[in-house]
Amino acid sequence: MKQKMKHKKTLYGQQGTVLVIAVFIASVIIAIAVRFTSGFQLSVARTEQSIVNTQLQQFLYSIEDFSGWVLIEDAEADGADGNYIKNGVYASYDHLQERWATSIDVPIEAAKIEASLEDALSRFNLNQLQGRPLPYNVNGLFAERYTTAQQRFIRLLQTHPDGIDVPLAEEITQAVIDWVDADNTPTGQGGAENNYYESLDPSYRAANRFFISVTELRQVKGMTNEIYSYMEPLLIALPNAEGFNINTASLALIRSLNQPNVETPLTEQDAVMLVSNRPLMTVVDNDNDLDEPPLTEAYESVEDFLASNEASQVFGVDPIFWPSVNGLRTGSQYFILTAKVSMLDYQRSQISIIKRESTTDGAKSVKTKVIRRTREQL
């Protein structure tokens, strides 16, 4: 009897062990299954993301191609005689009522596209700021201390809504000049070269070359977050010293024009007067139909602008009081394409700078190319 009871206890113990082993095996199998399922789902998600992102990028490339075609069509319409370069200057004149200036917001296939073109020369090109006026006099008049572009940048800084006075605007401009010039000699009281930047924590060095991006301006002595936030949409960094287009320039940029040796910007009222005769922006309504305001003639030359009734009311009729024509344009070779494509739960944005230029192979034609792409600020 005792032996039978002992046998039952042993049997129960073995059954308990088998149960524990079975539970353990089941747990392992479930864990493996969960891990496999999670890994599979993650792999599928990654594959989907890769495929969709590739599609989105191809859409963005297509938008660039289409924008290039629009800009070529515009140039060919402006230079119907085929002479796209006249007197060494690009002949196309550009204004805000041309087809390139319209934005699009349309569904296409399984995606949604939002895109717009902006004249890059509607902004102030930071790479105009290198150099010295001739003759240069460190203690001379305003025009003897700063180039035409540097004078305009000083005035542009003063259009800040919170108010920047002339001395501060000059100091910031001096620091920007030192950022791009090749020497290591500080300019004026506000200039800064490597000795200043290397004393900071963390330390760095002045670029001593053209700006590649407007974001570099954050590193320049005297540039606060508040000033940068205001200036950033007004600026561009192009691979040359191009000025700005008076047909498309922002109101703040128009205010940077003034008579020689005047350190302050034009009043907002004067700037409004100067742009009052420019073609207005074309508006796209909800039905994607163009709502075009009455067309006025764009300025085909800077001389036409300075001889206009509006300019005469602001600057007078004597050319000695007119702003310098240096750096002023009525057309552009550079455009900013801002594009966003959405598909499923994914989206991708891109900012491209497109250059439009005459071909150099002897043919009377125009081509475009993308010279920069970024997903951040210019």
C-alpha positions as CSV (number, residue, x, y, z in Angstrom):
1,M,0.0,0.0,0.0
2,K,2.8,2.4,1.0
3,Q,4.6,1.5,-2.2
4,K,1.5,2.3,-4.3
5,M,1.1,5.7,-2.7
6,K,4.7,6.5,-3.3
7,H,4.2,5.6,-7.0
8,K,1.2,8.0,-7.3
9,K,3.3,10.9,-5.7
10,T,6.1,10.2,-8.2
11,L,3.6,10.2,-11.1
12,Y,2.1,13.5,-9.9
13,G,5.5,15.0,-9.7
14,Q,6.4,13.9,-13.2
15,Q,3.1,15.3,-14.5
16,G,3.9,18.6,-12.9
17,T,7.4,18.7,-14.4
18,V,5.9,17.9,-17.9
19,L,3.4,20.7,-17.5
20,V,6.1,23.2,-16.6
21,I,8.2,22.1,-19.6
22,A,5.1,22.3,-21.8
23,V,4.4,25.9,-20.6
24,F,8.1,26.8,-21.1
25,I,8.1,25.5,-24.6
26,A,4.9,27.2,-25.5
27,S,6.3,30.5,-24.1
28,V,9.4,30.1,-26.2
29,I,7.3,29.4,-29.3
30,I,5.1,32.4,-28.7
31,A,8.1,34.6,-28.1
32,I,9.6,33.5,-31.3
33,A,6.4,34.0,-33.2
34,V,5.9,37.5,-31.7
35,R,9.5,38.4,-32.6
36,F,9.1,37.0,-36.1
37,T,5.8,38.8,-36.6
38,S,7.2,42.1,-35.2
39,G,10.4,41.7,-37.3
40,F,8.3,40.9,-40.4
41,Q,6.0,43.9,-39.8
42,L,9.0,46.2,-39.3
43,S,10.6,44.8,-42.5
44,V,7.4,45.4,-44.4
45,A,7.1,49.0,-42.9
46,R,10.7,49.7,-43.8
47,T,10.2,48.4,-47.3
48,E,7.1,50.5,-47.8
49,Q,8.8,53.6,-46.4
50,S,11.7,53.0,-48.8
51,I,9.5,52.5,-51.8
52,V,7.3,55.5,-51.0
53,N,10.2,57.8,-50.3
54,T,11.7,56.8,-53.6
55,Q,8.5,57.7,-55.3
56,L,8.2,61.0,-53.5
57,Q,11.8,61.9,-54.5
58,Q,11.0,61.1,-58.1
59,F,8.0,63.3,-57.9
60,L,10.2,66.1,-56.7
61,Y,12.7,65.6,-59.5
62,S,9.7,65.8,-61.9
63,I,8.6,69.1,-60.4
64,E,12.1,70.4,-60.9
65,D,12.0,69.4,-64.6
66,F,8.6,70.9,-65.1
67,S,9.7,74.2,-63.4
68,G,12.7,74.3,-65.6
69,W,10.5,73.9,-68.7
70,V,8.2,76.8,-67.4
71,L,11.3,79.1,-67.0
72,I,12.6,78.2,-70.4
73,E,9.2,79.0,-72.0
74,D,9.2,82.3,-70.2
75,A,12.7,83.2,-71.3
76,E,11.9,82.4,-74.9
77,A,8.8,84.5,-74.8
78,D,10.8,87.5,-73.4
79,G,13.6,87.0,-75.9
80,A,11.6,86.3,-79.0
81,D,14.4,87.4,-81.2
82,G,16.7,84.8,-79.7
83,N,19.0,87.3,-78.1
84,Y,19.0,86.1,-74.5
85,I,22.2,87.9,-73.6
86,K,22.3,91.6,-74.5
87,N,25.3,93.8,-73.6
88,G,26.5,91.1,-71.3
89,V,23.2,91.1,-69.3
90,Y,20.6,88.4,-69.4
91,A,17.8,89.9,-71.5
92,S,14.7,88.3,-70.0
93,Y,12.7,90.5,-67.7
94,D,10.7,88.9,-64.9
95,H,7.8,90.1,-62.9
96,L,5.1,88.7,-60.6
97,Q,2.4,88.3,-63.2
98,E,4.2,85.8,-65.3
99,R,3.2,82.1,-65.4
100,W,6.2,81.0,-63.4
101,A,5.0,83.1,-60.4
102,T,1.9,81.0,-59.9
103,S,1.8,78.2,-57.3
104,I,0.2,74.8,-57.7
105,D,-1.7,72.6,-55.2
106,V,-3.0,69.6,-57.0
107,P,-3.6,65.8,-56.6
108,I,-1.8,63.6,-59.1
109,E,-2.1,59.8,-59.2
110,A,-1.9,58.8,-55.5
111,A,0.0,61.8,-54.4
112,K,-0.6,65.5,-53.7
113,I,1.8,68.1,-55.0
114,E,2.3,71.6,-53.6
115,A,4.9,73.8,-55.4
116,S,5.8,77.4,-56.0
117,L,8.5,79.3,-57.8
118,E,10.1,82.5,-56.4
119,D,12.5,84.8,-58.1
120,A,15.7,84.4,-56.1
121,L,16.6,88.0,-57.0
122,S,13.6,89.2,-55.1
123,R,15.8,88.7,-52.1
124,F,19.1,90.3,-51.1
125,N,22.1,88.2,-52.1
126,L,24.6,88.1,-49.2
127,N,27.5,87.5,-51.5
128,Q,27.3,91.1,-52.8
129,L,28.9,92.3,-49.6
130,Q,32.5,91.5,-50.3
131,G,35.0,94.3,-51.3
132,R,35.6,98.0,-50.7
133,P,34.3,101.1,-52.5
134,L,36.7,102.9,-54.8
135,P,38.0,105.3,-53.5
136,Y,37.9,103.9,-50.0
137,N,38.1,106.2,-47.0
138,V,37.6,104.7,-43.6
139,N,36.8,108.1,-42.2
140,G,34.9,109.4,-45.2
141,L,31.3,109.8,-46.2
142,F,28.9,106.9,-46.2
143,A,29.5,106.1,-49.9
144,E,33.3,106.2,-49.3
145,R,33.2,103.7,-46.5
146,Y,30.8,101.1,-48.0
147,T,30.0,99.7,-51.5
148,T,26.5,100.2,-52.9
149,A,25.5,96.7,-51.8
150,Q,26.8,97.3,-48.3
151,Q,24.9,100.5,-48.1
152,R,21.7,98.7,-49.0
153,F,22.3,96.0,-46.5
154,I,22.8,98.6,-43.7
155,R,19.5,100.2,-44.7
156,L,17.8,96.8,-45.0
157,L,18.7,96.0,-41.4
158,Q,17.1,99.2,-40.3
159,T,13.7,98.1,-41.7
160,H,13.4,95.6,-38.7
161,P,10.1,96.4,-37.1
162,D,11.6,96.7,-33.6
163,G,14.1,99.3,-34.8
164,I,17.8,99.0,-35.5
165,D,19.8,102.2,-35.5
166,V,22.5,103.2,-38.0
167,P,25.5,102.4,-35.7
168,L,24.2,98.8,-34.9
169,A,23.4,98.2,-38.6
170,E,26.9,99.3,-39.6
171,E,28.5,97.1,-36.9
172,I,26.6,94.0,-38.1
173,T,27.4,94.8,-41.8
174,Q,31.1,95.2,-40.9
175,A,31.1,91.8,-39.2
176,V,29.4,90.3,-42.3
177,I,32.1,91.9,-44.6
178,D,34.8,90.3,-42.5
179,W,33.0,86.9,-42.6
180,V,33.4,86.8,-46.4
181,D,36.6,88.7,-47.1
182,A,39.9,86.8,-47.3
183,D,42.0,88.9,-44.9
184,N,42.2,88.8,-41.2
185,T,41.9,92.5,-40.5
186,P,38.6,93.6,-38.7
187,T,36.5,96.2,-40.5
188,G,35.5,99.2,-38.4
189,Q,34.3,99.0,-34.8
190,G,32.0,96.0,-35.4
191,G,34.2,93.8,-37.6
192,A,35.3,90.4,-36.4
193,E,37.9,88.0,-37.7
194,N,39.4,84.7,-36.4
195,N,40.7,86.2,-33.1
196,Y,37.2,87.0,-32.1
197,Y,35.5,83.7,-33.1
198,E,38.3,81.6,-31.7
199,S,37.7,83.2,-28.3
200,L,34.2,81.9,-28.2
201,D,33.0,78.7,-26.6
202,P,32.7,76.7,-28.7
203,S,35.2,78.3,-30.9
204,Y,35.2,78.5,-34.7
205,R,36.7,80.5,-37.5
206,A,35.4,83.0,-40.0
207,A,34.5,81.5,-43.4
208,N,36.6,83.9,-45.4
209,R,34.6,83.0,-48.6
210,F,31.2,83.4,-50.1
211,F,28.2,82.4,-48.1
212,I,27.0,78.9,-49.0
213,S,23.8,79.2,-47.0
214,V,21.9,82.1,-45.3
215,T,22.0,80.0,-42.1
216,E,25.7,80.9,-41.8
217,L,24.6,84.4,-40.8
218,R,23.6,83.0,-37.4
219,Q,27.4,82.6,-36.6
220,V,28.3,86.2,-37.5
221,K,29.1,88.6,-34.6
222,G,26.1,90.8,-33.6
223,M,23.5,88.6,-35.3
224,T,20.7,87.8,-32.7
225,N,17.9,85.3,-33.1
226,E,15.4,88.2,-33.4
227,I,17.3,89.9,-36.2
228,Y,18.0,86.7,-38.0
229,S,14.3,85.7,-37.9
230,Y,13.4,88.9,-39.6
231,M,16.2,88.9,-42.1
232,E,16.2,85.3,-43.2
233,P,13.2,85.4,-45.6
234,L,14.7,88.5,-47.2
235,L,18.1,86.9,-48.0
236,I,19.6,84.5,-50.4
237,A,23.2,83.1,-50.9
238,L,24.0,82.8,-54.6
239,P,27.3,81.6,-56.1
240,N,28.0,85.1,-57.4
241,A,27.5,88.8,-56.5
242,E,24.2,89.3,-58.3
243,G,22.0,92.2,-57.1
244,F,18.2,92.2,-57.0
245,N,15.3,92.5,-59.4
246,I,13.3,95.7,-59.0
247,N,10.3,94.0,-60.6
248,T,10.0,91.4,-57.9
249,A,11.9,92.7,-54.9
250,S,10.2,92.7,-51.5
251,L,9.0,96.0,-50.0
252,A,11.8,95.9,-47.4
253,L,14.4,95.5,-50.2
254,I,12.9,98.4,-52.1
255,R,13.3,100.5,-49.0
256,S,17.1,99.8,-49.1
257,L,17.3,102.0,-52.1
258,N,18.0,105.6,-51.4
259,Q,20.0,108.6,-52.5
260,P,23.8,108.5,-52.2
261,N,25.2,109.1,-48.7
262,V,21.8,108.6,-47.1
263,E,22.3,106.0,-44.3
264,T,18.6,105.4,-43.5
265,P,16.1,103.4,-45.6
266,L,13.2,104.8,-47.5
267,T,9.9,105.2,-45.6
268,E,7.4,102.4,-46.2
269,Q,5.1,104.9,-47.9
270,D,7.9,105.8,-50.5
271,A,8.5,102.1,-51.1
272,V,4.8,101.5,-51.7
273,M,4.9,104.3,-54.2
274,L,7.8,102.8,-56.0
275,V,6.1,99.4,-56.4
276,S,2.6,100.7,-57.1
277,N,3.1,100.4,-60.9
278,R,4.6,96.9,-60.9
279,P,2.5,94.0,-62.2
280,L,0.7,92.3,-59.3
281,M,0.9,88.7,-58.3
282,T,-1.4,86.3,-60.2
283,V,-3.8,84.7,-57.8
284,V,-5.0,81.1,-58.1
285,D,-8.5,80.4,-56.8
286,N,-10.0,77.2,-55.4
287,D,-10.9,76.0,-58.9
288,N,-7.3,76.4,-60.1
289,D,-8.4,79.1,-62.5
290,L,-6.2,82.1,-62.9
291,D,-7.6,85.3,-61.4
292,E,-5.5,87.9,-63.2
293,P,-5.5,91.5,-62.2
294,P,-5.2,94.2,-64.9
295,L,-1.7,93.8,-66.4
296,T,0.6,96.7,-66.1
297,E,3.9,96.9,-68.0
298,A,6.9,95.5,-66.1
299,Y,10.1,97.6,-66.1
300,E,12.3,96.3,-68.9
301,S,15.3,98.2,-67.7
302,V,16.6,99.8,-64.6
303,E,16.7,103.1,-66.4
304,D,12.9,102.8,-67.1
305,F,12.4,102.3,-63.4
306,L,14.4,105.4,-62.4
307,A,12.8,107.5,-65.0
308,S,9.2,106.5,-63.9
309,N,6.8,109.0,-62.4
310,E,6.9,107.0,-59.1
311,A,10.7,107.2,-58.9
312,S,10.6,110.9,-59.7
313,Q,8.2,111.5,-56.8
314,V,10.5,109.7,-54.4
315,F,14.0,110.7,-55.6
316,G,13.4,113.8,-57.7
317,V,14.1,114.4,-61.3
318,D,17.8,115.2,-61.0
319,P,19.8,111.9,-61.7
320,I,22.4,113.0,-59.1
321,F,19.9,112.1,-56.4
322,W,18.9,108.8,-57.9
323,P,20.1,105.5,-56.4
324,S,23.0,103.8,-58.0
325,V,22.2,101.3,-60.8
326,N,24.9,99.0,-59.5
327,G,23.4,95.6,-58.6
328,L,19.9,96.4,-59.9
329,R,18.2,94.1,-62.4
330,T,14.9,93.7,-64.1
331,G,15.3,90.0,-64.8
332,S,16.7,86.9,-63.1
333,Q,18.7,83.8,-63.8
334,Y,18.0,82.3,-60.4
335,F,14.7,80.9,-59.0
336,I,13.7,79.2,-55.8
337,L,11.5,76.2,-56.1
338,T,9.7,75.1,-52.9
339,A,7.9,71.8,-53.3
340,K,6.1,69.3,-51.1
341,V,4.7,65.9,-52.1
342,S,2.4,63.8,-49.9
343,M,1.5,60.1,-50.4
344,L,-0.2,57.8,-47.9
345,D,1.1,58.9,-44.5
346,Y,4.4,60.1,-45.9
347,Q,5.5,63.5,-47.2
348,R,8.7,65.0,-48.4
349,S,9.7,68.7,-48.9
350,Q,12.5,70.2,-50.9
351,I,13.9,73.6,-51.7
352,S,15.8,73.8,-55.0
353,I,17.7,76.7,-56.5
354,I,17.3,76.6,-60.3
355,K,19.6,78.6,-62.6
356,R,18.4,79.6,-66.1
357,E,21.1,80.5,-68.6
358,S,21.7,80.9,-72.3
359,T,23.5,77.9,-73.9
360,T,27.1,78.5,-74.8
361,D,27.2,76.2,-77.9
362,G,26.3,78.9,-80.3
363,A,22.6,78.0,-80.5
364,K,20.1,80.6,-79.5
365,S,18.4,78.7,-76.7
366,V,18.1,78.6,-73.0
367,K,18.7,75.8,-70.5
368,T,18.1,75.3,-66.7
369,K,19.9,73.3,-64.1
370,V,19.5,72.8,-60.3
371,I,22.5,74.2,-58.5
372,R,21.4,73.4,-55.0
373,R,18.9,71.2,-53.1
374,T,18.0,71.4,-49.4
375,R,15.3,70.2,-47.0
376,E,16.0,73.1,-44.7
377,Q,16.5,76.8,-44.9
378,L,18.4,78.4,-47.7
